[in-house]
Amino acid sequence: MTKHRTTCPLDCPDACSLLVTVEDGRMTKLEGNPDHPVTKGFACVKMYPYPERQNHPERLTHPLKRVGAKGEGRFERVSWDEALDDIAAKLGHIVDEHGGEAVLPYCYAGTMGWVERDHSLALFRALGASELDQTICATTGGAGWEANYGPNKLAPDPDDVAHAKFIILWGINSLRSNSHLTPALKAARKRGAHILHIDPYRNETSRFADEHWQLNVGTDAALALAMGKVIIDEGLVDEAYVAAYGDGFEDYKAACEEWPLERAGVFCGLEPSQIRTAAIAFAKSQAGYIRIGYGMSRNEGGGNATRAVTLLPALTGAWQHQGGGAAVSTSGGFALNTVRLGGKHLLKSDVRHINMSQIASGLELRDNPLKAVVVFNSNPVAVAPDSSRVRRGFARDDLFTVVLEHFQTDTADYADYLLPATTFLEHPDIYSSYGHYLLQWAEPVVAPTGECRPNTWVFREFAKRLGIEDETLSWTAEDVARDLLSGDHPFVRGITFEMLRDKGFVKLNLPQPFRPYAHGSHFADGKIRFGPAPEQLVFEEQPTDRYPLRLISPPGSHVLNTSMGNIESLLKAAGGEPQVIVHPDDAARYGVSHGERIRVTSAQGSIVRKVIVSDDARLGTVIAIGQWWPKLAPDGKSLNDLTSERLTDLGAGSTFGNPVVAIAPLLQEAAD
């Protein structure tokens, strides 16, 4: 029995350092690394069962070729040589016949490793393939942040959060989706900090916080502007900070004037007095800290909401104080040399772009239609908006589809070739984080299962067969890491590959004390953009008599997108099947009962889900908990059968928190 250090690859800000126990070549246990300053010895509930996933009897272990109709999921085993030769020949023919843009890689954050995620794109850029705009999760929040503070997203060091005096967890269930922030929150509370949770969904973080506001969905910008008005009216603005580092303040002030407490209270569904009290306490604390979640930004006004919320610590000058400020991501701290990462130097400036949040439309293009899609690190049939159209698109007989996967997901059922990919335990990679400032390297700790191969190995083999000779296509993981570390940014200067490999994790060279916006923004003029002011947008998609309820889909307690979507112990802990939460008054109004399966319908489609009746849901809101594999749902449909391709106001992101829906009991449906 041996223990090995590795890094969690899943899409989470914590990027934990893990210890893996290996016995007779098999992973038998996973635990948090006690030596890691953020992980501190504990892993989340979603990762502890990873041995069940790693050793799962349904792991894909050899290449497969489709023998049934698309979507049936019937395959036969083939050799790697046969698969690679045939796929490369077909891709080459498509490029010769239709041009490189007829090919599209569809990928995202199934692994957060820079090698198996980012560098895997090099082949496609060499082919001149259509470029995938990766918008499905974070672009709106990022765009909102950068509209205020300029390029590169930074946040207070998580260690400093323990010194915050008033903490707002806004639109984030941090105990589940940023759980390693919790020790800092507890430490701040011991020092006297007040913790406020703002979220339409009452969850674990709500119960942990000192106070919870269950606001109406999509009213975040109005609430933040109302708080800004209180701070201005009470004379609590840090006038010296705003004068030195702010731009457009008068425009912002005018926007705040539009949201007096009475109007904001009605619009947001909150008591005006509580808004006023919290705004004053936040400002007077000086070291006020706001942690927002990306889910808050996934609606028509999400970019403006992010802007309005994250301007509050600039208004009060909180950035100057230890623990003060706001956080959406720390990713801007990892200033690595990415000039050739993923073949960026091969990317043509005029290449066609396809928004991954609109892949349904991408698959329906008539002008220069897509002829091949290569899917890796993602499960678009389950996770992309407007799923019924996505399924129809992948079912096209003239679309050549290759899927690299660990399991036969819903997307894999549509593959012409299904190729077995290695897990993070079976290949090396380098990892950054969007929740802390430690760079990490992980070596493989077990041999690849069966004939599984890394993404980059597969794409190198394609490149050889296609005669593409750019040197970056032959890079090993170590080559990628060394090139990433070859830059001269002060945050990474002096961090060598040898240091990273030997220690496993190295903290960036942050200036001390680290106050990323204490002296203004990252715009060329150093000014934080209060104007043009953020605004509360009126959504085009509004509740109606036909679709009276708003749907949101926050992460579940045990399900992480679809990455762990077939792990029996996690599915059992999550309730055994996908569920929605409905407020008791809404349940009574629409005739649905706790524990029964109901139909949820939007303009895009309908699904069947088990209902939990609870005031954990805001009145007028349906909470869909987590994203499940469609094939494991009672009706075989995705939650995203309900969502549309409508995009956000900033960043062209997805609007998963936007749909309006109706609910009805199945018994009524049968009677009708």
C-alpha positions, 0 to 999 in steps of 0.5 A: 500500500502506498500513498500518492499526492495528486490534484483534484481536476474537477470544475471547482474553485478549491483545486484541492491537493489530494492523497490517494491510497493505491493497493496492488495497482488500484486506487482504494482511498481518497483524502484531502492533503493535510499539508496543503494550505487550502485543502487542509486535510479534507476533501468534499463529499463529491470526491471521497467516493472517487475510487468507486468511479475510478474502478467502476465496472462500466469504465470505457477501456477500449476504442469503440465504433458505432454499429447502431443508429445514432443515439442508440449507444450500440458499439463494437470494439476496434483497435486503436490503429483502426480507430485512429486511422479511420478518424484521421482519414475522415477528418482529413477528407472533411477538411479537404472537401469542406475546409477546416471550419467544418470541424468543431472541437466541443470541450470544457472543464471535465478536467481543469488541467492545462494540458488535457484541457487547454493544450488539447486544442492545438490540433484543431487550431492547426486544422483551421477548425471552427473556434469554440467560444467557451461561454457556458459557465463563467464568461458573464461573471468574468465580463462583468468583473472586468468591466469594473476592474479591467483585465485579469480577475483577482481577489483577496487571498483566501487566507485574508478572508479571515480578517473580513469584518462583514461578509456577504455570500451572494448567489453562492452555496459556498459550503458546497461549491467553495467548501474550503473557504469555510474555515476562513469564514469561521475564523472571521466570525470568531473575530466578530464578522457578520455573515449574510447569505443572499440567495433565492434558494435556502441551502447549507450556506443559508443555515451556516450564515448569520442571516439569509435573504431569500430575494427574488430571482434576477433582482441582484442588480437592483439590490446592490444599487439600493445598497449603494444608495444607502451608503451614498446617502449616509455619507459612508463612501470612501471619498478619497478612494473613489476620487483617486481611483474611480471613474464615472461616479456621478453616473453610478450615483444617478443609477443608485437614485433609481432604487430607493429602499421602498422600491427595491424592497418590493422588487427584490422581495425583501424588507427595506429596513434590512437592506438599509441595516446591512448596507450601513454595516457593510460600509462601516466595517471597512473590511467588507468582503463579498463572494459571488457565485457564477450562478448569479450571472446566468440570466439576461442581466447577469453581467450588470448584476455582477458589476453592481454587486462587485462595485460595493467594495470599491464604493466603501474603499474596502479593497484597502483593508485586509480581508476586504474586497470581492471575489469571483475568481483568482484566475488572473493571478496565474500569469503563465506564458500561454503564447503557444498553449493549445496552438494559440500561435496557429489560430487564424484571426478570421476563423469562424467562432461558434458559441458553445451555449448555442451549439444547437444552432451550430449543429443546424448551420446551413452555410458551411455546415459542421461536418465533424464534431470532436467532444472531450471533457464535456457532455453537451447532450446533457449540459448544453441549452435547448437539449432537444435540438442538441439531440437532433443535431447530434443525430444527423447522419451526415455529422461525423462525431468522435467522443473521448470519455470515461463512460458511455454518457448521453453524448457518447451514445451519438458517437461514431467513434467512442475513445476511452480517456484516462482519468486524472489519476492516470496522466500528468498535468498542471493545475491553476485555480479560480479560488486560491493562488497555488499552482500545482503539478500532479503525476499519474498515480496508477497505470491507465485502465485497459487501453485508455489514453490521454486526450493529448496522446490521441490528438498527437496520433491524429496529427501524425496521420494528418501530416501536421508537424508543428512542434507544439503538437508533440509536446509532452505534459512536462513540455507544456508545463515548462513552456507555461513557466517560461514567462517573466511575470513577477507572480510566477518568476522563479517558479521552476518545473523542478520546484513544482514537480518536487513540492506538488504545489507552489504559491504564486509570488504575490506582493505583500500585503496583497491588496489587488485593487487597493490602488485602482484597477487594471485598466491602463488609467488605473480607474475603476469603472463606476460608469457607464453605470450597471443597471437592473435589466428587465428580462425579455423572458417574463412569467406569464399565465402559461409559464408562471414560475422562474426556474434556477438550477444551482449545484446539488450537494452530491452531483457535480454537473455530469462528471460524477453522474453515474456514481451510485453512492452519490446518486443515492445520497442525492435522493436517487433521482433528479428533483425539483424544489417547489414552495408550499404555496406554489405546490398548493396552487398548482396541485402538486404533492411532496414526493410525487413526479410532476411535469415541468414545462417551458417554451422549449420542452418538458421534463418529468421530475420528483418534487420536494415541497419546501420553503427552501425555494422562494415563492414563485421559483422552481429549484432544480437541484444539480444536473443529472445524466438524462438517461438516468432521469425518469423520462430520459430527458435533460434539465436543459430540455427546458432552457433556451439559447438566449444569451446574457447581457455581457460575455455572451453566456448561458442563461440557465437561471432564466427560464419561466416554467409551469408545473403540473401533476402527472395524474392530472395529465393522465386524466386530461 
